[in-house]
Amino acid sequence: MMELSKETLQTNKLFEDLYDGKQPRRIPIVSTADNAFCLEYAGFNLKTEQYSVDENLEAIRKATADFDCDAVFALYARFPHLYKILGSTNFVPGADGFLQHPEVCGLEVDEYDEFIEDPLKTIWDKVLPRIHKEIGKGGFEGQKAVSKAYHSFYETMGKIGMASMQMANELGRSTYSFVGAISSTPFDVLSDQLRSFTGISADVRRRPEKVEAAAAALLPLALKAGILPHSNHYNRTFIPLHMGPYLREKDFARLYWPSFKAYVEGLDKAGVGANIFVEQDWMRYLDYLNELPQNTTFMFEYGDPAVIKEKLGTRHILTGLYPLGILKTHTKQECIDQAKFLIDKLAPGGRYAFGFDKCLLRLNDVNVDNLKAVLSFVKEYGKY
């Protein structure tokens, strides 16, 4: 096992205190940047260099070293070479090389019953061959694509995992990842990859009983995906929320919430913490969120920080809400003032980590000088 440096142990302690519900010595700074941002920041061509694990790591190291963050400065969420091997239609590169997520429908409406009966078998037999063209070839060619993708994924993640730990230790960053594992709620899996936004929107009205049963059937698979060998209270599972804000509350309460709550409670029972990205506007659902296990982290995209603090801030950990867009459009002082405003609202009591309202995807999203100024300000002003 790697011996951790004094600096890394001190940074780890920030997150240990945060996740344990204690007030750390200063506000931790969470890092939610895409590999694409790091590659472009390092001067690499996204169309070509994103396929290289070594160049990804070189770019991530440069970004981690140059920005005052408390963890390795990347999410490791998507790798295009894996999708290329599979011939994927759910993640495809755009004209500039950046991966996009087109709407896909992997499960037909008349397949609900067999899916509810055995979701894993239906995904394997029907969904994967539809979404991934190479698997869809069947026979030896389909098996070859699966084997090649499996080997590529674990080789890539093993190399990145080891390199990230070494990088964090050398640079004094935390070895805990904000995205220790990544998985979606059962309803979001059903909508994002299986029925599509259009399909699930119709199903909610026409066949809610099927949606309800399908979400319940997906719960064991979601838990399996959300708990990795290294997952624990500090190496947390990242859960991006998608469909909740687009549902009427009565549909949310019946179809979305039960499996979502059971999922986070299942992680907690297994000793695994949850870092939840609350996408879009969830203000009408704050009372629901407050029912989740204590010290769940909520990264908010939108909302009133005072109300969020009042309703959730005594039981849970808050982050997000800093509008990433102003880093490109506002002056350096205005950007710093916004950070101060949020810290003053959300930090008292200690259940707060500084973070942006969205993942930092591309270099063009921000003025880099403003980003560096804000992070440096938070590191100094955020001392308790």
C-alpha positions as CSV (number, residue, x, y, z in Angstrom):
1,M,0.0,0.0,0.0
2,M,1.2,3.5,-0.9
3,E,2.5,5.6,2.0
4,L,0.6,8.9,1.9
5,S,2.4,12.2,2.2
6,K,1.7,14.6,5.1
7,E,0.0,17.0,2.7
8,T,-2.3,14.4,1.3
9,L,-3.2,13.1,4.8
10,Q,-4.1,16.7,5.7
11,T,-6.2,17.1,2.6
12,N,-7.9,13.7,3.2
13,K,-8.8,14.9,6.7
14,L,-10.8,17.8,5.1
15,F,-13.1,15.3,3.4
16,E,-13.1,12.9,6.3
17,D,-14.4,15.7,8.6
18,L,-16.8,16.9,6.0
19,Y,-18.4,13.4,5.4
20,D,-18.4,12.7,9.1
21,G,-20.5,15.8,9.8
22,K,-17.7,17.7,11.5
23,Q,-16.4,21.1,10.7
24,P,-13.1,20.8,8.8
25,R,-10.2,23.3,9.3
26,R,-11.2,24.9,6.0
27,I,-13.8,24.5,3.2
28,P,-12.9,21.6,0.9
29,I,-12.9,22.3,-2.8
30,V,-14.5,19.6,-4.9
31,S,-13.3,19.0,-8.5
32,T,-15.8,18.2,-11.2
33,A,-14.0,18.8,-14.5
34,D,-14.3,16.5,-17.6
35,N,-11.2,15.0,-19.1
36,A,-11.9,17.1,-22.2
37,F,-11.3,20.3,-20.2
38,C,-8.0,19.0,-19.0
39,L,-6.9,17.9,-22.5
40,E,-7.7,21.3,-24.0
41,Y,-6.1,23.2,-21.1
42,A,-2.9,21.2,-21.7
43,G,-3.0,22.1,-25.4
44,F,-4.0,18.6,-26.8
45,N,-6.3,18.0,-29.7
46,L,-9.5,16.5,-28.5
47,K,-10.2,14.6,-31.7
48,T,-7.0,12.5,-31.3
49,E,-5.4,12.8,-27.9
50,Q,-8.5,11.8,-25.9
51,Y,-8.0,8.2,-27.2
52,S,-4.6,8.0,-25.3
53,V,-4.7,7.1,-21.7
54,D,-1.1,8.5,-21.2
55,E,-2.0,11.9,-22.7
56,N,-5.2,12.0,-20.6
57,L,-3.1,11.5,-17.5
58,E,-0.5,14.1,-18.6
59,A,-3.3,16.6,-19.1
60,I,-5.0,15.8,-15.8
61,R,-1.7,16.1,-13.9
62,K,-1.1,19.6,-15.4
63,A,-4.6,20.8,-14.5
64,T,-4.4,19.3,-11.0
65,A,-1.0,21.0,-10.5
66,D,-2.2,24.4,-11.8
67,F,-5.5,24.8,-10.0
68,D,-6.0,25.1,-6.3
69,C,-8.3,22.1,-5.9
70,D,-8.3,19.4,-3.2
71,A,-8.5,16.4,-5.5
72,V,-7.4,15.2,-8.9
73,F,-8.9,17.5,-11.4
74,A,-11.0,15.1,-13.5
75,L,-14.0,12.8,-13.4
76,Y,-12.9,9.9,-15.7
77,A,-16.5,9.5,-16.8
78,R,-16.2,8.6,-20.5
79,F,-13.5,7.2,-22.7
80,P,-14.2,7.3,-26.5
81,H,-12.0,4.3,-27.4
82,L,-14.4,2.1,-25.4
83,Y,-17.5,3.4,-27.3
84,K,-15.6,3.0,-30.6
85,I,-14.9,-0.6,-29.8
86,L,-18.6,-1.3,-29.1
87,G,-19.9,0.8,-32.0
88,S,-22.0,2.7,-29.5
89,T,-25.0,4.9,-30.5
90,N,-25.6,6.2,-26.9
91,F,-22.3,8.1,-26.7
92,V,-20.8,9.4,-30.0
93,P,-18.2,12.1,-30.8
94,G,-19.4,15.4,-32.2
95,A,-17.7,17.3,-35.0
96,D,-15.1,18.6,-32.7
97,G,-14.5,15.3,-31.0
98,F,-16.5,15.9,-27.8
99,L,-18.7,13.0,-26.7
100,Q,-22.4,13.6,-27.0
101,H,-25.4,11.6,-25.7
102,P,-28.1,11.3,-28.3
103,E,-31.5,10.1,-27.4
104,V,-31.6,6.3,-27.6
105,C,-34.3,3.7,-27.1
106,G,-32.9,0.3,-26.1
107,L,-36.1,-1.2,-24.7
108,E,-39.4,-1.4,-26.8
109,V,-42.6,-0.7,-25.1
110,D,-43.9,-4.2,-25.6
111,E,-40.9,-5.6,-23.7
112,Y,-41.7,-4.2,-20.3
113,D,-43.1,-7.5,-18.9
114,E,-40.0,-9.6,-19.8
115,F,-37.8,-6.7,-18.5
116,I,-39.6,-6.7,-15.2
117,E,-39.3,-10.5,-15.0
118,D,-35.5,-10.5,-15.6
119,P,-33.9,-7.1,-16.3
120,L,-30.4,-8.4,-16.7
121,K,-31.3,-11.0,-19.3
122,T,-33.3,-8.5,-21.3
123,I,-30.5,-5.9,-21.2
124,W,-28.0,-8.5,-22.3
125,D,-30.2,-10.2,-25.0
126,K,-32.0,-7.1,-26.4
127,V,-30.8,-3.7,-25.2
128,L,-27.0,-4.0,-25.6
129,P,-27.2,-5.3,-29.2
130,R,-29.5,-2.4,-30.1
131,I,-27.4,0.3,-28.5
132,H,-23.9,-1.1,-29.5
133,K,-23.7,-2.0,-33.1
134,E,-20.7,-4.3,-32.7
135,I,-22.5,-6.4,-30.1
136,G,-25.5,-6.4,-32.4
137,K,-23.6,-8.3,-35.1
138,G,-24.0,-11.4,-32.9
139,G,-22.0,-14.6,-33.0
140,F,-18.2,-14.5,-32.9
141,E,-18.1,-10.8,-33.9
142,G,-20.4,-9.7,-31.1
143,Q,-18.5,-11.8,-28.5
144,K,-15.2,-10.4,-29.7
145,A,-16.5,-6.8,-29.2
146,V,-17.6,-7.6,-25.7
147,S,-14.3,-9.3,-24.8
148,K,-12.3,-6.5,-26.3
149,A,-14.3,-3.8,-24.5
150,Y,-14.2,-5.6,-21.2
151,H,-10.4,-5.9,-21.4
152,S,-10.0,-2.3,-22.6
153,F,-12.2,-0.9,-19.8
154,Y,-10.4,-2.7,-16.9
155,E,-7.0,-2.1,-18.3
156,T,-7.8,1.7,-18.7
157,M,-9.4,2.1,-15.3
158,G,-6.6,0.1,-13.6
159,K,-4.0,2.3,-15.1
160,I,-5.8,5.5,-14.4
161,G,-6.7,4.5,-10.8
162,M,-3.1,3.8,-9.9
163,A,-1.8,6.9,-11.6
164,S,-4.4,9.1,-10.0
165,M,-3.4,7.9,-6.5
166,Q,0.2,8.6,-7.2
167,M,-0.6,11.9,-8.7
168,A,-2.7,12.9,-5.7
169,N,0.0,11.9,-3.3
170,E,2.8,13.7,-5.1
171,L,0.7,16.9,-5.4
172,G,-0.7,16.9,-1.9
173,R,-4.3,16.3,-3.1
174,S,-6.9,14.0,-1.6
175,T,-6.9,10.4,-2.6
176,Y,-10.7,10.3,-2.1
177,S,-12.6,10.9,-5.3
178,F,-15.8,12.8,-5.6
179,V,-16.7,10.2,-8.2
180,G,-15.4,7.0,-6.5
181,A,-18.1,5.1,-8.5
182,I,-20.8,6.4,-10.8
183,S,-24.3,5.1,-11.2
184,S,-27.8,6.4,-11.8
185,T,-31.1,6.0,-10.0
186,P,-33.3,3.1,-11.3
187,F,-35.8,5.6,-13.0
188,D,-33.0,7.5,-14.7
189,V,-31.4,4.3,-16.0
190,L,-34.9,3.4,-17.4
191,S,-35.3,6.8,-19.1
192,D,-31.7,7.6,-20.2
193,Q,-30.6,4.3,-21.7
194,L,-33.7,2.1,-22.1
195,R,-36.9,4.0,-23.0
196,S,-35.5,7.5,-23.9
197,F,-36.8,10.8,-22.6
198,T,-39.7,10.7,-25.2
199,G,-40.6,7.2,-24.4
200,I,-40.6,7.4,-20.6
201,S,-42.6,10.7,-20.8
202,A,-45.4,8.8,-22.6
203,D,-45.1,5.7,-20.4
204,V,-45.5,7.8,-17.2
205,R,-49.0,8.7,-18.4
206,R,-50.0,5.6,-20.3
207,R,-48.6,2.7,-18.3
208,P,-47.4,4.0,-14.9
209,E,-47.7,0.5,-13.3
210,K,-45.1,-0.8,-15.8
211,V,-42.7,2.1,-15.0
212,E,-43.1,1.6,-11.3
213,A,-42.4,-2.2,-11.6
214,A,-39.4,-1.6,-13.9
215,A,-37.8,0.9,-11.6
216,A,-38.1,-1.5,-8.7
217,A,-36.7,-4.3,-10.8
218,L,-33.6,-2.2,-11.7
219,L,-32.8,-1.5,-8.0
220,P,-30.5,-4.5,-7.5
221,L,-28.5,-3.7,-10.7
222,A,-28.2,-0.1,-9.7
223,L,-26.7,-1.1,-6.3
224,K,-24.3,-3.5,-7.9
225,A,-23.1,-0.8,-10.3
226,G,-22.8,1.8,-7.5
227,I,-20.7,-0.3,-5.1
228,L,-17.1,-1.0,-6.2
229,P,-14.4,-2.8,-4.2
230,H,-12.9,0.5,-3.1
231,S,-16.3,2.2,-2.3
232,N,-16.8,3.4,1.3
233,H,-18.0,6.3,3.3
234,Y,-15.2,8.5,1.8
235,N,-14.8,7.1,-1.7
236,R,-18.4,7.9,-2.6
237,T,-20.8,7.0,-5.4
238,F,-21.7,9.8,-7.7
239,I,-25.3,9.9,-8.7
240,P,-26.4,12.4,-11.4
241,L,-30.2,13.0,-11.2
242,H,-32.0,13.6,-14.5
243,M,-35.8,13.1,-14.8
244,G,-37.2,14.2,-11.4
245,P,-37.7,17.9,-12.3
246,Y,-39.6,17.0,-15.5
247,L,-42.3,15.0,-13.6
248,R,-45.4,16.1,-11.8
249,E,-45.1,15.7,-8.1
250,K,-47.6,12.9,-7.9
251,D,-45.7,11.0,-10.6
252,F,-42.4,11.8,-8.8
253,A,-43.7,10.5,-5.5
254,R,-45.0,7.2,-7.0
255,L,-42.5,6.4,-9.8
256,Y,-39.2,8.2,-9.1
257,W,-38.8,8.6,-5.4
258,P,-39.3,5.1,-4.0
259,S,-36.5,3.4,-6.0
260,F,-34.3,6.5,-5.6
261,K,-34.6,6.5,-1.8
262,A,-34.1,2.8,-1.6
263,Y,-31.0,3.1,-3.8
264,V,-29.3,5.7,-1.6
265,E,-30.4,3.8,1.5
266,G,-28.9,0.6,0.1
267,L,-25.6,2.4,-0.5
268,D,-25.7,3.7,3.0
269,K,-26.4,0.2,4.4
270,A,-23.3,-1.1,2.6
271,G,-21.2,1.7,4.2
272,V,-21.0,3.7,0.9
273,G,-21.6,7.5,0.9
274,A,-23.5,9.2,-1.9
275,N,-22.5,12.4,-3.8
276,I,-25.7,13.5,-5.7
277,F,-25.7,15.9,-8.6
278,V,-29.1,17.6,-8.3
279,E,-29.5,18.7,-11.9
280,Q,-32.0,21.3,-12.9
281,D,-34.4,22.8,-10.3
282,W,-35.3,20.6,-7.3
283,M,-36.6,23.3,-5.0
284,R,-40.0,21.7,-4.7
285,Y,-38.4,18.3,-3.7
286,L,-36.1,19.5,-0.9
287,D,-38.3,17.8,1.8
288,Y,-37.9,14.5,0.0
289,L,-34.1,14.9,-0.3
290,N,-33.9,15.6,3.4
291,E,-35.2,12.1,4.1
292,L,-32.1,10.5,2.6
293,P,-29.4,9.1,4.9
294,Q,-27.5,11.7,7.0
295,N,-24.4,13.3,5.5
296,T,-25.5,12.7,1.9
297,T,-23.8,15.3,-0.4
298,F,-26.0,17.4,-2.7
299,M,-24.3,19.3,-5.6
300,F,-27.0,21.7,-6.6
301,E,-27.3,23.2,-10.1
302,Y,-30.0,25.7,-9.3
303,G,-31.9,27.0,-6.2
304,D,-32.0,29.5,-3.4
305,P,-29.0,28.9,-1.2
306,A,-30.7,30.3,1.9
307,V,-33.7,28.0,1.6
308,I,-31.5,25.0,0.7
309,K,-29.3,25.7,3.7
310,E,-32.3,26.0,6.0
311,K,-34.0,22.8,4.8
312,L,-30.9,20.5,4.3
313,G,-27.9,22.2,5.9
314,T,-28.3,20.7,9.4
315,R,-28.4,17.0,8.2
316,H,-26.6,17.0,4.8
317,I,-23.6,18.3,3.0
318,L,-24.1,21.0,0.4
319,T,-22.0,22.0,-2.6
320,G,-22.5,23.5,-6.1
321,L,-24.7,26.5,-6.8
322,Y,-21.7,28.6,-8.0
323,P,-22.8,29.7,-11.6
324,L,-20.0,28.4,-13.8
325,G,-21.0,30.7,-16.7
326,I,-20.0,33.9,-14.8
327,L,-16.3,32.7,-14.9
328,K,-16.4,33.5,-18.6
329,T,-18.6,36.7,-18.7
330,H,-17.8,38.6,-15.4
331,T,-14.8,40.4,-14.0
332,K,-12.4,38.6,-11.7
333,Q,-13.6,40.6,-8.7
334,E,-17.3,39.8,-9.5
335,C,-16.4,36.2,-9.7
336,I,-14.6,36.3,-6.3
337,D,-17.6,38.3,-4.8
338,Q,-20.0,35.5,-5.9
339,A,-17.8,32.9,-4.2
340,K,-17.8,35.0,-1.0
341,F,-21.6,35.3,-1.1
342,L,-22.1,31.6,-1.3
343,I,-19.5,30.8,1.4
344,D,-21.1,33.3,3.7
345,K,-24.5,31.7,3.1
346,L,-23.6,28.0,3.1
347,A,-20.4,27.4,5.1
348,P,-21.5,28.2,8.7
349,G,-21.6,24.9,10.6
350,G,-19.2,23.2,8.3
351,R,-21.4,21.0,6.1
352,Y,-20.2,22.7,2.9
353,A,-17.7,22.1,0.1
354,F,-17.1,24.7,-2.5
355,G,-18.1,23.6,-6.0
356,F,-19.7,24.8,-9.2
357,D,-23.2,24.3,-10.4
358,K,-22.1,22.2,-13.4
359,C,-19.3,20.0,-14.4
360,L,-16.5,21.9,-16.2
361,L,-16.6,20.4,-19.7
362,R,-14.6,22.5,-22.1
363,L,-11.8,25.0,-21.9
364,N,-14.0,27.6,-23.6
365,D,-16.5,27.4,-20.8
366,V,-14.5,29.7,-18.6
367,N,-11.9,32.4,-18.4
368,V,-9.1,30.3,-16.9
369,D,-7.6,33.3,-15.0
370,N,-11.0,33.9,-13.3
371,L,-11.2,30.2,-12.4
372,K,-7.8,30.2,-10.8
373,A,-8.6,33.4,-8.9
374,V,-11.8,32.0,-7.5
375,L,-10.2,28.7,-6.3
376,S,-7.3,30.5,-4.7
377,F,-9.7,32.9,-3.0
378,V,-11.8,30.0,-1.6
379,K,-8.7,28.3,-0.3
380,E,-7.7,31.3,1.8
381,Y,-11.1,32.8,2.7
382,G,-12.6,29.4,3.5
383,K,-10.6,28.8,6.7
384,Y,-12.8,28.3,9.7
